[in-house]
Amino acid sequence: MKENEYTRQCPNCSKEFVAQRADQLFCSSKCRYDFHNRRARGKRIKVTLIDRILHRNREVLLEFFIKTKPPKVSHQELLNAGFDFGFHTHSSMVKDSQQKCYYIYEYGILKEADGKFKILQDEKLQGA
């Protein structure tokens, strides 16, 4: 073996190979692409699952916001429509109150004293 040759094991296919360069990790370009694509796919799957929940939550709030005047619904109505209370995009404190409003994109829910949730629309995010 020449002194500038490096024997390595490919992290993708586990095949032993002689590296052409000191920094070569994979036996081929195909193995390098496959390895990185597989790793990125796992991240994309997690993000996709969360995005689906957020989009469903937004659709539920939009439906109630349009249909219900004033836009107030119970906890059970939200659950029955498929709303998942564990996911939101951001939150903010309501002015002149110690209550927190939880937003899913431009629609928010605010729990009122009667136990129902008021659905709000953030005008700043409208059409953004």
Summary of the structure (lengths in Angstrom):
residues: 128
radius of gyration: 25.5
end to end distance: 62.2
largest distance: 80.4
contacts: 295
relative contact order: 0.11
helix: 35%
strand: 23%
